[in-house]
Amino acid sequence: MPGGYEWHTDEWTASDARGVLRLPTRDDYKYSRGAVALLTGSGRYPGAAVLSVEGAWRAGIGMVTWFGDKQVGRLVLERRPETVMGMTRADAFVVGSGIDARTRTEKVTNVIQGIFASPAPVVIDAGALDLATRAHSPFIVTPHAGELREVRIPLGLGVDDIDVDPLAERLDGDFRERVAVVRETAVALGGVVLLKGAETIVATPGGWWTVVRSGTSWLATAGTGDVLAGAMGSILAGAVRGSAEEIDVEQLGPIAATAAWLHGTAGRIAAGPGMPITALDVAESLPEAFLEATA
Protein backbone atom coordinates (compact mmCIF):
# COMPACT_ATOMS: atom_id res chain seq x y z
CA MET A 1 0.00 0.00 0.00
CA PRO A 2 1.35 3.48 -0.90
CA GLY A 3 2.79 5.62 1.89
CA GLY A 4 4.20 2.84 4.05
CA TYR A 5 0.93 1.74 5.68
CA GLU A 6 0.35 -2.00 5.93
CA TRP A 7 -2.92 -3.67 5.05
CA HIS A 8 -4.88 -3.96 8.25
CA THR A 9 -8.28 -5.54 8.83
CA ASP A 10 -8.23 -5.93 12.61
CA GLU A 11 -9.11 -3.45 15.34
CA TRP A 12 -7.25 -0.13 15.02
CA THR A 13 -5.07 0.51 18.06
CA ALA A 14 -2.78 3.11 19.59
CA SER A 15 0.25 1.57 17.89
CA ASP A 16 -1.50 1.87 14.52
CA ALA A 17 -2.39 5.49 15.24
CA ARG A 18 1.21 6.19 16.21
CA GLY A 19 2.32 5.31 12.69
CA VAL A 20 -0.01 7.94 11.21
CA LEU A 21 0.16 10.88 13.63
CA ARG A 22 2.82 13.44 12.76
CA LEU A 23 4.93 15.10 15.44
CA PRO A 24 6.51 18.53 14.83
CA THR A 25 10.28 18.76 14.43
CA ARG A 26 12.72 21.57 15.20
CA ASP A 27 12.62 22.55 11.53
CA ASP A 28 8.84 22.91 11.38
CA TYR A 29 6.86 26.14 11.24
CA LYS A 30 3.11 26.69 11.22
CA TYR A 31 2.56 26.05 7.51
CA SER A 32 4.91 23.07 7.29
CA ARG A 33 2.86 21.32 9.97
CA GLY A 34 -0.19 21.49 7.73
CA ALA A 35 -3.08 23.85 7.06
CA VAL A 36 -6.72 22.78 7.15
CA ALA A 37 -9.69 24.86 5.98
CA LEU A 38 -13.24 24.31 7.22
CA LEU A 39 -16.62 25.19 5.76
CA THR A 40 -18.76 24.21 8.75
CA GLY A 41 -21.66 25.52 10.80
CA SER A 42 -24.67 27.60 9.84
CA GLY A 43 -27.14 30.03 11.33
CA ARG A 44 -29.15 27.13 12.74
CA TYR A 45 -26.13 25.13 13.92
CA PRO A 46 -23.43 27.69 14.72
CA GLY A 47 -21.90 25.51 17.41
CA ALA A 48 -20.79 23.00 14.78
CA ALA A 49 -18.35 25.57 13.43
CA VAL A 50 -16.92 26.20 16.89
CA LEU A 51 -16.63 22.49 17.70
CA SER A 52 -15.09 21.47 14.37
CA VAL A 53 -12.53 24.28 14.58
CA GLU A 54 -11.76 23.32 18.19
CA GLY A 55 -11.28 19.70 17.11
CA ALA A 56 -8.98 20.79 14.31
CA TRP A 57 -6.78 22.96 16.51
CA ARG A 58 -6.41 20.31 19.22
CA ALA A 59 -5.42 17.44 16.90
CA GLY A 60 -1.93 18.72 16.04
CA ILE A 61 -2.08 21.26 13.20
CA GLY A 62 -0.15 24.38 12.34
CA MET A 63 -2.90 26.48 10.77
CA VAL A 64 -6.71 26.41 10.79
CA THR A 65 -8.81 28.51 8.45
CA TRP A 66 -12.58 28.82 8.68
CA PHE A 67 -15.00 30.42 6.23
CA GLY A 68 -18.77 30.84 6.21
CA ASP A 69 -21.46 33.05 7.72
CA LYS A 70 -19.89 36.11 9.37
CA GLN A 71 -22.13 35.89 12.43
CA VAL A 72 -21.00 32.32 12.96
CA GLY A 73 -17.41 33.37 12.40
CA ARG A 74 -17.59 35.72 15.38
CA LEU A 75 -18.36 32.75 17.63
CA VAL A 76 -15.41 30.85 16.17
CA LEU A 77 -13.05 33.73 16.91
CA GLU A 78 -14.37 34.16 20.45
CA ARG A 79 -13.40 30.57 21.18
CA ARG A 80 -10.29 30.27 18.99
CA PRO A 81 -8.86 33.72 18.15
CA GLU A 82 -5.89 32.17 16.34
CA THR A 83 -8.20 30.96 13.56
CA VAL A 84 -7.83 32.69 10.20
CA MET A 85 -11.09 33.86 8.63
CA GLY A 86 -11.76 33.46 4.91
CA MET A 87 -11.16 30.83 2.27
CA THR A 88 -7.50 30.22 1.51
CA ARG A 89 -5.33 27.49 0.06
CA ALA A 90 -5.12 24.47 2.33
CA ASP A 91 -3.61 21.01 2.49
CA ALA A 92 -7.03 19.54 3.31
CA PHE A 93 -10.64 20.66 3.70
CA VAL A 94 -13.53 19.80 6.02
CA VAL A 95 -17.04 20.53 4.74
CA GLY A 96 -20.62 19.92 5.83
CA SER A 97 -20.62 19.76 9.64
CA GLY A 98 -23.54 21.80 10.97
CA ILE A 99 -24.98 22.36 7.49
CA ASP A 100 -28.48 21.07 6.65
CA ALA A 101 -28.66 19.68 3.10
CA ARG A 102 -32.40 20.45 2.99
CA THR A 103 -31.90 24.17 3.61
CA ARG A 104 -28.42 24.57 2.11
CA THR A 105 -28.26 27.61 -0.16
CA GLU A 106 -27.15 27.47 -3.77
CA LYS A 107 -24.15 29.62 -2.84
CA VAL A 108 -22.98 27.13 -0.21
CA THR A 109 -23.55 24.25 -2.62
CA ASN A 110 -21.43 25.97 -5.26
CA VAL A 111 -18.63 26.62 -2.76
CA ILE A 112 -18.63 22.96 -1.72
CA GLN A 113 -18.48 21.86 -5.35
CA GLY A 114 -15.60 24.26 -5.91
CA ILE A 115 -13.71 22.63 -3.04
CA PHE A 116 -14.46 19.22 -4.54
CA ALA A 117 -12.88 20.35 -7.80
CA SER A 118 -9.59 21.23 -6.09
CA PRO A 119 -6.78 18.65 -5.73
CA ALA A 120 -6.75 18.85 -1.91
CA PRO A 121 -8.31 15.87 -0.07
CA VAL A 122 -11.60 16.48 1.74
CA VAL A 123 -13.44 15.27 4.83
CA ILE A 124 -17.15 15.29 3.93
CA ASP A 125 -19.65 15.36 6.79
CA ALA A 126 -23.37 15.86 7.48
CA GLY A 127 -24.87 18.46 5.12
CA ALA A 128 -22.45 17.74 2.28
CA LEU A 129 -22.80 13.95 2.18
CA ASP A 130 -25.37 14.06 -0.62
CA LEU A 131 -22.78 15.79 -2.82
CA ALA A 132 -19.98 13.28 -2.23
CA THR A 133 -20.34 11.69 -5.67
CA ARG A 134 -19.21 15.00 -7.19
CA ALA A 135 -15.83 15.03 -5.41
CA HIS A 136 -12.80 14.67 -7.69
CA SER A 137 -10.01 14.66 -5.10
CA PRO A 138 -9.45 11.89 -2.52
CA PHE A 139 -12.09 12.11 0.19
CA ILE A 140 -13.53 10.61 3.37
CA VAL A 141 -17.25 10.59 4.16
CA THR A 142 -18.22 10.41 7.85
CA PRO A 143 -21.90 9.43 8.19
CA HIS A 144 -23.60 7.92 11.18
CA ALA A 145 -26.12 5.15 10.51
CA GLY A 146 -28.96 7.60 9.89
CA GLU A 147 -26.92 9.55 7.33
CA LEU A 148 -25.48 6.65 5.35
CA ARG A 149 -28.57 6.60 3.14
CA GLU A 150 -27.67 10.10 1.88
CA VAL A 151 -24.39 8.67 0.60
CA ARG A 152 -25.89 5.53 -0.94
CA ILE A 153 -28.96 6.87 -2.75
CA PRO A 154 -26.98 8.83 -5.41
CA LEU A 155 -25.02 5.61 -6.04
CA GLY A 156 -28.15 3.61 -6.78
CA LEU A 157 -27.65 1.57 -3.59
CA GLY A 158 -30.90 2.61 -1.96
CA VAL A 159 -34.23 4.30 -2.49
CA ASP A 160 -35.53 7.45 -0.89
CA ASP A 161 -38.20 5.66 1.14
CA ILE A 162 -37.49 4.39 4.63
CA ASP A 163 -40.36 1.88 4.46
CA VAL A 164 -38.82 -0.14 1.65
CA ASP A 165 -35.10 0.55 2.11
CA PRO A 166 -33.46 -2.46 3.79
CA LEU A 167 -30.42 -0.44 4.90
CA ALA A 168 -31.58 0.04 8.49
CA GLU A 169 -32.21 -3.68 8.83
CA ARG A 170 -28.75 -4.48 7.46
CA LEU A 171 -27.09 -2.05 9.84
CA ASP A 172 -29.00 -3.61 12.74
CA GLY A 173 -27.63 -7.02 11.73
CA ASP A 174 -24.44 -8.64 12.86
CA PHE A 175 -21.00 -7.06 12.65
CA ARG A 176 -20.11 -8.79 9.39
CA GLU A 177 -23.18 -7.36 7.69
CA ARG A 178 -22.34 -3.82 8.83
CA VAL A 179 -18.81 -4.24 7.51
CA ALA A 180 -20.23 -5.46 4.20
CA VAL A 181 -22.45 -2.37 3.93
CA VAL A 182 -19.53 -0.01 4.56
CA ARG A 183 -17.20 -1.83 2.17
CA GLU A 184 -19.70 -1.96 -0.69
CA THR A 185 -20.44 1.74 -0.21
CA ALA A 186 -16.74 2.62 -0.34
CA VAL A 187 -16.24 0.62 -3.55
CA ALA A 188 -19.25 2.22 -5.26
CA LEU A 189 -18.37 5.71 -4.04
CA GLY A 190 -14.67 5.62 -4.82
CA GLY A 191 -13.87 7.23 -1.47
CA VAL A 192 -13.23 6.23 2.11
CA VAL A 193 -16.33 5.56 4.22
CA LEU A 194 -16.24 5.96 8.00
CA LEU A 195 -19.46 4.76 9.62
CA LYS A 196 -19.65 6.28 13.08
CA GLY A 197 -20.88 4.21 16.00
CA ALA A 198 -19.86 2.26 19.08
CA GLU A 199 -17.89 0.19 16.61
CA THR A 200 -16.70 2.69 14.01
CA ILE A 201 -16.02 0.92 10.71
CA VAL A 202 -13.67 2.36 8.09
CA ALA A 203 -13.31 1.02 4.54
CA THR A 204 -11.51 2.11 1.37
CA PRO A 205 -12.44 1.51 -2.28
CA GLY A 206 -9.54 -0.94 -2.60
CA GLY A 207 -10.95 -3.34 -0.02
CA TRP A 208 -9.02 -2.29 3.12
CA TRP A 209 -11.10 -2.01 6.28
CA THR A 210 -10.75 -1.78 10.03
CA VAL A 211 -12.83 -1.20 13.14
CA VAL A 212 -12.26 1.33 15.93
CA ARG A 213 -13.48 0.51 19.44
CA SER A 214 -11.52 3.04 21.50
CA GLY A 215 -14.49 5.13 22.55
CA THR A 216 -17.20 5.21 25.19
CA SER A 217 -21.00 5.23 25.04
CA TRP A 218 -20.86 8.76 26.49
CA LEU A 219 -19.77 9.94 23.02
CA ALA A 220 -23.38 9.57 21.90
CA THR A 221 -24.11 13.25 22.42
CA ALA A 222 -24.62 16.26 20.17
CA GLY A 223 -21.58 17.82 18.55
CA THR A 224 -19.06 15.02 18.97
CA GLY A 225 -19.21 14.27 15.25
CA ASP A 226 -18.24 17.88 14.52
CA VAL A 227 -15.18 17.49 16.74
CA LEU A 228 -14.27 14.29 14.89
CA ALA A 229 -14.54 15.95 11.48
CA GLY A 230 -12.26 18.80 12.53
CA ALA A 231 -9.69 16.47 14.08
CA MET A 232 -9.72 14.29 10.99
CA GLY A 233 -9.10 17.30 8.77
CA SER A 234 -6.04 18.21 10.83
CA ILE A 235 -4.57 14.70 10.72
CA LEU A 236 -5.23 14.58 6.99
CA ALA A 237 -3.59 17.97 6.38
CA GLY A 238 -0.56 16.92 8.41
CA ALA A 239 -0.25 13.72 6.38
CA VAL A 240 -0.39 15.69 3.14
CA ARG A 241 2.41 17.99 4.30
CA GLY A 242 4.47 15.08 5.53
CA SER A 243 4.19 13.05 2.33
CA ALA A 244 6.75 13.31 -0.44
CA GLU A 245 4.13 12.08 -2.92
CA GLU A 246 0.52 12.93 -3.65
CA ILE A 247 -1.86 11.33 -1.16
CA ASP A 248 -3.77 8.38 -2.59
CA VAL A 249 -7.35 7.57 -1.57
CA GLU A 250 -6.20 4.28 -0.02
CA GLN A 251 -3.95 6.21 2.38
CA LEU A 252 -7.01 8.03 3.68
CA GLY A 253 -8.29 4.82 5.31
CA PRO A 254 -5.60 4.69 8.04
CA ILE A 255 -5.91 8.46 8.45
CA ALA A 256 -9.67 8.21 9.04
CA ALA A 257 -9.20 5.28 11.44
CA THR A 258 -6.55 7.21 13.37
CA ALA A 259 -8.84 10.21 13.74
CA ALA A 260 -11.61 7.93 15.01
CA TRP A 261 -9.22 6.28 17.46
CA LEU A 262 -8.00 9.67 18.72
CA HIS A 263 -11.57 10.93 19.07
CA GLY A 264 -12.77 7.80 20.85
CA THR A 265 -9.80 7.86 23.21
CA ALA A 266 -10.43 11.54 23.97
CA GLY A 267 -14.02 10.66 24.81
CA ARG A 268 -12.87 7.89 27.13
CA ILE A 269 -10.38 10.22 28.83
CA ALA A 270 -13.01 12.95 29.25
CA ALA A 271 -15.57 10.53 30.68
CA GLY A 272 -13.10 9.15 33.21
CA PRO A 273 -14.78 6.56 35.43
CA GLY A 274 -18.09 7.10 33.64
CA MET A 275 -19.05 10.77 33.79
CA PRO A 276 -21.40 12.46 31.31
CA ILE A 277 -19.45 14.56 28.80
CA THR A 278 -20.07 17.21 26.18
CA ALA A 279 -18.53 17.61 22.74
CA LEU A 280 -16.25 20.37 23.99
CA ASP A 281 -14.96 18.05 26.72
CA VAL A 282 -13.96 15.61 23.99
CA ALA A 283 -12.16 18.29 22.00
CA GLU A 284 -10.26 19.46 25.07
CA SER A 285 -9.09 15.89 25.72
CA LEU A 286 -7.68 15.37 22.22
CA PRO A 287 -4.12 16.46 23.19
CA GLU A 288 -4.06 13.89 26.00
CA ALA A 289 -5.29 11.23 23.58
CA PHE A 290 -2.58 12.30 21.13
CA LEU A 291 -0.02 11.82 23.88
CA GLU A 292 -1.37 8.36 24.67
CA ALA A 293 -0.67 7.30 21.07
CA THR A 294 2.71 8.96 20.64
CA ALA A 295 4.38 8.69 24.06
N, C-alpha and C positions, 0 to 999 in steps of 0.2 A: 504493500500500500504506500502511495506517495507520502513524503513528509516524515517517514520514520516511525509511524504508528503501526502496531501490529494488529492483525485481525483479532477481534475480541468479541465473543458472544456470551460471556458470563456476566456476572454482576460487576458494575463499575465501582472501583474502590479508590481509596486515597492514593495508593501507589500509582494507579492509572492516571488520576488527576494530576499528580506530581509531574508526569511526563508531558503534560499539556500546558500547565500554568507557567507563565514567563516571569522571572524575577528581574528587576532592574539591575544594571551593572554600573560601574563607576563612569563609563563612557556615555550612558544614556542621558537624554534630556526629554522634556515633556512630549515632543512630537515623535521621537524615536521609540517611545514606549507604546505608541499607538493612539489614534484619535478616533472616537466613535461619535456619530451624529444620530440624534433621536428625533423622530416625528411622532410624538406621543401625547396623550391627554386631549381634552376637549372642554368646552364650556360645561358640559354635563358631568364629565369625569376629570376634573382638573388634577385631582390627587394622583392619577396615573402618571402624569408627567413628572410630578415630584418624586414619586416612588421609583420610576424607571431610571431617572437621572441619579437618584441616590444609589440605586443598585449598581449603576455603571461606575460611579466614582469609587465605590467601596470594593470593587472587584479587581483593582490593580491596573489602572489606566493612566495615561499621561494627560489626555485632553478629552473633555466632553463638551459637545455642542448640542444645543437644543433649538428647535425652531417650531413655530406654531402660533396659536392665538396669543396676542400680546398680554391679555389679562391673565392667562394661564402662566405665561412666561414670568410674570412678576412673582408668582408663588414659587416658581422654580428658583429664582434668584434669592428670594428670602431664605430658602432652605440651603441652597448651594450657590453662594455668590461667585465662586470660581468658574461657574458654567458660562460658556460663551454663547451668546444669543445670535441666531441667524444661521441660515444654511451655508455650510462651507464644505470643502473637500474633506473626505474622511476615509479611513481605512476600512470601516464597516458602518452599516446603518442598522437602526432599530426602528420599525414602523408598526403602527396599529394599536399599541396598548392604549386603552382609554378612549378609543375611537369606535363609534357605533356605525357599522356598515349600512344600517337602514337609514341613518340620518346624515351620513357622510356627504359633504358638499362636493360638487364637481371639481372645485379648485383643489381640495385635498386629494381627491382621486387622481387628478392629473399630476400632482406633486409626487404621490406614491409611484405612479407609473414612470415618472422621470427618474426616480431613484432606481427602480427596477431595470431601467435601460443603462445604468452606469455599470462599470466593471466591478465595483466594490461589492463584497458579499453582504447579505442582508438577513437579519432576524425578523421574521414576519409573525406578528401576533394579532389576536383579537379582531379588530375592525378592518384589517387588511388581508385576512385569510382568504376571503373570496376572490382576491386578485392575484393569488400566488401563482396561478398558471401563466401569468403574464411576465413573470420575472425571468430575466436573461442571465443574470449573474448567479453564482452559487448562493444558495439560500437555505435557511432553516425555518420551518413552520412550527409553532408552539401551541397547538390547540389542547384544551381539555376535552373530555369525552363529549360534552355537549356542543363543542365547536368543530369537531372533526368532520361533521357533515358538510360544513361550509367549504372545507378543502376538497371533499370527495365528489360533491355534486357536479362541479365544472369538469371533472374528469370522467363523468359518466359512470361513477361507482355508486351512485345513490340517486334517490328521487326526492324531490322537495315535498315530502309528505310523511310525517312521523308515524302515521298509522300503518303504512305499508313498507317503510324502510326497515330492514332487518339489522341495521347497524347497532342500535342500542342493545338488541338481544345478543349480538356477537360480542360486544364489549362487556356484557355481563357474564359471558361464558368463562371458560377456564383461561389460564395464563397463556397457553399456546395459541388459543384463538385470538386473544388480544394482540399478541405478537404478530400473528398472520395478518391482521387488519392493518397494523402499522407498516409492516414490510410491503404489503401490496400497494398501500397508498404512496409510500416513498418511491417505489418503482414507477408507478403511473405518473407521479408528479414530477419526477426528475430532481427532487430536492430532498433534504433531510427532514424527517418527521419526528418530532418529539411529542409524545402523548403524555401530558401531565397526569399525575395521580399518585396514589400511595406507592405504586410500583411504576415509576416513570420509564417508558419504553422509548428507545431511540433507534431509528433505522435509516440507512442510506439507500440510494437507488441501486448500488452495486451489491446489496445483499447483507452488508454488515449490520449487526444489531447488538444492543446491550440493554440491560435494565439497571436502574438506579433505585436503591432502597435506603438511602442515607437519611431520609427525612423523618418527620414526625406527623402524626395526625393533626397536630395543632396548626400545621401549615394550611389547612383547609379554611382559610379566612380571606376576606376581600383584600386585594392589592398585592398578594404575594406573587402572583403571576407577573405583575408589572416589574417587581424587583428582579425576578428571574430573567425577564427579557433584557433589562438594562445590564445585568451582570454578564449575560451571554454575549451581548454586543461588545462589552469591554474585552472579554477573553478572546473573542473572534478578532477584534482589531489588533490586539497584542500579537496574536498568531500571524496575522498578515504582515505586520512589521518585522516579526522575527523570522519570516520565511524568505529564503533566497529565491524561491520560485513562486509562481502564481498559485494561490490556494485552489485546490481541487475540491469539488463537492464532497468527495468521499472523506476528505480531511475534516469536514464540518461535523461528521458524526461524533468523533471523540471530543471535539470542542463543545458540542451541545451536551454530551453526557457529563463532561467536566463541570459545565455551568450548573447542570441539575444536581450533581453531587455537592458542589460548593453551596448551592442554595439550600438543599436539604440538610446539610451539616449545619449551616447557619441557623436554620429553624430549630434543629435539635439543641444547639448551644443556647439559643434564646429561650427555649422552653424549659431548659434545666431539668429538674426532677418531674416536670409535668405541668408547668404553668401556662395559662393562656397567653398568647402572643399576638402582636399586630404585625402588619407588613413592615412597618418601619423598624420594629425590633429585629426582624430578619435581616434587613439591610444593614443595620448597625453591627450585626454579628458576622457579616461576611469577612472582614479582615481576620477574625479569629479562626474562621473556617479555612481561610487561605493558609494561615499559619499551620493548622493541623495537617494540611496536605504537603506543605513544603518544608516543614521543620526537620 
